[in-house]
Amino acid sequence: MGNLSKVILFSGDSIVNGFPYRRTQSFPSIIERELGVTVYNEGRNGETAAQLSRYFLREVKRLKPDMVFIMTGSNDVMEVGVTAEGVAETILEMADGAAKLGAEVVLMTSIDNDPVLASQRWMRGVDYVRANNLLSEIGTILKDSEYTVIDTGTLYRECGEYTDGVHPTPAGYRFIADIIMNGNYI
């Protein structure tokens, strides 16, 4: 059993939330059950990094976590005109704010999309190859930061299980939880 007194905040989009499944199947919930730590899952469906940044620091102040994991960007890159630099800057500003409040910060790169499956089952008209390239660029920028970065995007390719081309299957959420737990990030 893990450190029962540790409080962890996971912030991000629908992948953090566990969409389209029950939140109990999300990777933060799996971690909470298996490590015995207190986890707050602040994943919100459809959320962009800019939207997350509007309330993120209030949540950190309110919850007072020991650790903060941030995984966002997958919704941003589906929008026209978004740059990797802009998304990464927003993520790093949130990380800086959480660190100043005393939390240990871990950044997680977003998982790639399956372009064919996503075009069929998620949103038509999105350039998913471009989106994946932007996710890769965001990951490169984050890895050059002072923070611990879990390259979820690269590691998830080994699993590659998608419900709709964008969101993991339950086995995929388990895979992400295992990356975090087996990598001793907590």
C-alpha positions in Angstrom: 0.0 0.0 0.0 1.2 3.5 -0.8 1.7 6.6 1.3 -1.9 7.1 2.6 -1.1 10.8 3.4 0.0 11.7 -0.1 -2.5 13.9 -2.0 -2.3 13.9 -5.8 -4.1 16.2 -8.3 -4.5 15.0 -11.9 -5.6 17.9 -14.1 -6.4 17.8 -17.8 -8.9 16.8 -20.4 -11.2 13.9 -21.1 -8.3 11.4 -21.1 -7.6 12.3 -17.5 -11.3 12.1 -16.8 -11.6 8.6 -18.3 -14.0 9.4 -21.1 -16.2 7.6 -22.3 -16.2 5.3 -19.3 -17.0 5.7 -15.7 -14.5 7.8 -13.8 -13.7 4.7 -11.7 -12.0 3.3 -14.8 -9.8 6.4 -15.3 -6.1 6.1 -14.7 -6.2 8.4 -11.7 -8.9 6.2 -10.1 -6.8 3.1 -10.7 -3.8 4.7 -9.1 -5.9 5.8 -6.1 -7.2 2.3 -5.6 -3.9 0.5 -6.0 -1.6 2.8 -4.2 -3.9 4.0 -1.5 -3.2 7.6 -2.0 -5.8 10.4 -2.1 -6.4 11.4 -5.7 -8.4 14.3 -7.1 -9.4 13.8 -10.7 -9.9 17.2 -12.3 -10.1 15.9 -15.9 -12.8 17.7 -17.9 -14.2 16.6 -21.2 -13.4 18.9 -24.1 -11.1 21.1 -22.0 -8.2 22.9 -23.7 -5.0 24.0 -21.9 -6.2 27.6 -22.0 -9.5 26.7 -20.4 -7.8 24.6 -17.7 -5.4 27.4 -16.9 -8.4 29.7 -15.9 -9.1 27.7 -12.8 -6.1 25.4 -12.3 -4.3 27.5 -9.6 -7.5 27.9 -7.6 -7.8 24.1 -7.6 -4.2 23.7 -6.4 -4.7 26.3 -3.7 -8.0 24.7 -2.6 -6.8 21.0 -2.7 -3.2 21.6 -1.5 -1.8 18.5 -3.3 1.6 17.1 -2.7 1.9 16.3 -6.4 0.2 17.6 -9.5 0.1 15.8 -12.8 -0.9 17.8 -15.8 -2.0 16.1 -19.1 -3.6 18.5 -21.6 -3.3 19.6 -25.2 -5.2 16.9 -27.1 -8.2 19.2 -27.6 -6.1 22.2 -28.4 -4.4 20.6 -31.4 -7.7 19.9 -33.1 -8.3 23.6 -33.5 -7.0 25.5 -36.5 -4.4 28.1 -35.8 -3.1 26.6 -32.5 0.6 26.4 -32.1 2.6 23.9 -30.1 4.6 26.8 -28.5 1.4 28.4 -27.3 0.0 25.3 -25.8 3.3 24.3 -24.2 3.7 27.8 -22.7 0.2 27.6 -21.1 1.1 24.2 -19.6 4.4 25.4 -18.3 2.8 28.5 -16.7 0.4 26.2 -14.9 3.4 24.0 -13.8 5.3 27.1 -12.5 2.3 28.2 -10.5 1.7 24.8 -8.9 5.5 24.5 -8.1 5.4 28.0 -6.4 2.5 26.7 -4.3 4.7 23.9 -3.1 3.5 21.0 -5.3 5.8 18.6 -7.0 4.8 18.8 -10.7 4.8 16.0 -13.3 3.9 16.8 -16.8 2.4 14.1 -19.1 2.5 14.3 -22.9 -0.9 13.6 -24.5 -1.4 10.4 -26.4 -1.4 10.4 -30.2 -4.6 9.9 -32.1 -5.4 7.0 -34.4 -6.1 9.2 -37.5 -8.2 6.6 -39.4 -10.3 5.5 -36.4 -10.7 9.1 -35.1 -12.0 10.2 -38.5 -14.6 7.5 -38.5 -15.6 7.5 -34.8 -14.8 10.9 -33.4 -14.8 14.1 -35.4 -14.7 14.3 -39.2 -12.8 17.1 -40.8 -10.0 17.2 -38.3 -6.4 16.8 -39.6 -5.4 14.1 -37.1 -1.9 13.8 -38.6 -1.3 17.5 -38.1 -2.7 17.1 -34.5 -0.3 14.3 -33.8 2.6 16.4 -35.1 1.6 19.2 -32.8 1.3 16.9 -29.9 4.8 15.7 -30.6 6.1 19.2 -30.8 4.4 20.1 -27.5 6.1 17.0 -25.9 9.5 18.1 -27.2 9.1 21.5 -25.6 7.9 20.1 -22.3 10.8 17.7 -22.2 13.1 20.6 -22.4 11.6 22.1 -19.2 12.8 21.7 -15.6 9.9 19.4 -14.8 9.6 15.7 -14.7 7.9 14.6 -17.9 6.2 11.3 -18.6 6.3 10.8 -22.4 2.9 9.2 -22.4 2.5 9.9 -26.1 5.4 7.7 -27.1 4.8 5.1 -24.5 1.1 4.7 -25.3 2.0 3.6 -28.9 3.0 0.2 -27.4 -0.6 -0.2 -26.2 -2.4 1.7 -29.0 -5.9 0.7 -27.8 -8.5 3.4 -28.7 -12.3 3.5 -28.2 -12.8 6.1 -30.9 -9.4 7.0 -32.2 -8.8 9.6 -29.5 -9.7 8.0 -26.1 -8.2 4.9 -24.6 -10.1 1.7 -24.0 -10.3 0.5 -20.3 -7.1 -1.5 -21.1 -5.5 1.7 -22.3 -6.4 3.6 -19.1 -4.9 0.7 -17.2 -1.8 1.0 -19.4 -1.4 4.7 -18.5 -1.9 3.9 -14.8 0.8 1.3 -15.0 3.2 3.7 -16.7 2.9 6.0 -13.8 2.9 3.4 -11.0 5.7 1.3 -12.5 7.8 4.4 -13.3 7.8 5.3 -9.6 6.5 8.7 -10.3 4.4 8.7 -7.1 
